[in-house]
Amino acid sequence: MKTKFNLNGKKTTRKAIQEQLGADRLATMLKEAKETFMADPLIQNDFFIGSGMLTIAFE
C-alpha cells in the first residue's frame, strides 16, 4: 500500500513531514490513518498540525 502526504493541498514527502513532527508523532498519525482507512476507505484522513492541514491518503 502506497502512502501519499499532502500539506495544505500540496504534495510533500514523508521525510519533510517527519522533520516537522518527529518520528513518534508521525508514526501515531499513520497508525490512526491506516486504521480509519481499513474501516472505511472513503473517509479522508486529515490532521491539523502547526503549519496547516496534513492529509494522508493510501493507494
Backbone as numpy.savetxt, mean C-alpha at the origin, in Angstrom:
# Nx Ny Nz CAx CAy CAz Cx Cy Cz
1.69 -12.88 -6.92 0.84 -11.71 -6.92 1.74 -10.47 -6.92
1.49 -9.57 -7.85 2.28 -8.35 -7.99 1.64 -7.23 -7.18
2.47 -6.44 -6.51 1.99 -5.34 -5.68 2.33 -4.01 -6.33
1.34 -3.10 -6.40 1.55 -1.77 -6.95 1.29 -0.73 -5.87
2.11 0.31 -5.86 1.98 1.39 -4.88 1.73 2.70 -5.62
0.73 3.45 -5.14 0.45 4.77 -5.66 0.38 5.74 -4.48
1.09 6.85 -4.60 1.07 7.88 -3.57 0.46 9.13 -4.19
-0.70 9.53 -3.69 -1.46 10.66 -4.23 -1.75 10.48 -5.71
-2.05 9.26 -6.12 -2.41 8.97 -7.50 -1.24 8.79 -8.45
-0.02 8.90 -7.96 1.16 8.74 -8.81 1.90 7.47 -8.41
2.35 6.73 -9.42 3.06 5.48 -9.20 4.36 5.73 -8.44
4.64 4.86 -7.49 5.87 4.96 -6.71 6.40 3.55 -6.44
7.56 3.46 -5.87 8.19 2.16 -5.63 8.07 1.76 -4.16
8.24 0.48 -3.93 8.24 -0.04 -2.57 9.38 0.57 -1.76
10.53 0.73 -2.40 11.70 1.28 -1.72 11.44 2.71 -1.24
10.81 3.53 -2.07 10.52 4.91 -1.69 9.53 4.96 -0.52
8.53 4.11 -0.56 7.54 4.06 0.52 8.19 3.55 1.81
9.06 2.56 1.69 9.73 2.00 2.86 10.64 3.04 3.51
11.27 3.90 2.72 12.11 4.96 3.28 11.28 5.95 4.08
10.06 6.23 3.63 9.19 7.19 4.33 8.56 6.59 5.58
8.12 5.33 5.49 7.35 4.73 6.58 8.16 3.86 7.53
9.17 3.22 7.01 9.91 2.23 7.79 9.42 0.83 7.44
10.28 -0.13 7.61 9.97 -1.50 7.20 8.82 -2.11 8.00
8.77 -1.86 9.29 7.73 -2.46 10.14 6.34 -1.94 9.79
6.21 -0.63 9.63 4.90 -0.05 9.31 4.43 -0.49 7.92
5.35 -0.55 6.96 4.99 -0.99 5.62 4.55 -2.45 5.64
5.23 -3.29 6.39 4.86 -4.70 6.49 3.46 -4.85 7.08
3.13 -4.05 8.09 1.80 -4.08 8.69 0.74 -3.66 7.69
1.01 -2.61 6.94 0.06 -2.14 5.93 -0.14 -3.17 4.83
0.94 -3.80 4.39 0.84 -4.82 3.35 0.04 -6.03 3.82
0.24 -6.43 5.07 -0.50 -7.56 5.63 -2.00 -7.25 5.66
-2.33 -6.06 6.13 -3.74 -5.65 6.21 -4.36 -5.55 4.81
-3.61 -4.96 3.86 -4.11 -4.82 2.50 -4.33 -6.18 1.84
-3.43 -7.11 2.08 -3.56 -8.44 1.50 -4.76 -9.18 2.07
-4.98 -9.06 3.39 -6.15 -9.69 4.01 -7.44 -9.12 3.43
-7.48 -7.80 3.28 -8.66 -7.15 2.72 -8.88 -7.59 1.27
-7.80 -7.66 0.51 -7.90 -8.08 -0.90 -8.41 -9.51 -1.02
-7.92 -10.39 -0.18 -8.37 -11.78 -0.23 -9.84 -11.91 0.15
-10.32 -11.07 1.05 -11.72 -11.11 1.44 -12.62 -10.57 0.34
-12.20 -9.46 -0.30 -12.98 -8.86 -1.38 -12.04 -8.08 -2.30
-11.74 -8.60 -3.49 -10.77 -7.97 -4.38 -11.22 -6.61 -4.93
-12.48 -6.25 -4.78 -12.97 -4.99 -5.32 -12.77 -3.80 -4.38
-12.40 -4.06 -3.14 -12.17 -2.98 -2.17 -10.82 -2.35 -2.43
-10.81 -1.01 -2.47 -9.57 -0.28 -2.67 -8.87 -0.10 -1.33
-7.59 -0.43 -1.28 -6.80 -0.35 -0.05 -6.07 0.99 0.02
-6.60 1.93 0.79 -6.01 3.26 0.96 -5.56 3.43 2.40
-4.42 4.08 2.55 -3.88 4.39 3.87 -3.42 5.83 3.87
-3.82 6.59 4.89 -3.35 7.96 5.01 -2.00 7.95 5.70
-1.01 8.51 5.03 0.31 8.66 5.62 0.60 10.16 5.65
1.62 10.57 6.32 1.90 11.99 6.50 1.98 12.80 5.22
2.48 12.21 4.14 2.67 12.96 2.90 1.54 12.78 1.91
0.47 12.10 2.28 -0.67 11.94 1.39 -1.36 10.60 1.56
-2.03 10.17 0.49 -2.81 8.94 0.49 -2.06 7.85 -0.27
-1.78 6.75 0.41 -1.09 5.61 -0.19 -2.12 4.57 -0.58
-2.10 4.15 -1.85 -2.99 3.12 -2.34 -2.14 1.89 -2.68
-2.55 0.75 -2.15 -1.87 -0.51 -2.44 -2.82 -1.39 -3.24
-2.36 -1.82 -4.42 -3.17 -2.66 -5.29 -2.40 -3.94 -5.61
-3.14 -5.01 -5.85 -2.55 -6.31 -6.18 -3.04 -6.76 -7.56
-2.17 -7.45 -8.28 -2.53 -8.03 -9.58 -2.32 -9.51 -9.55
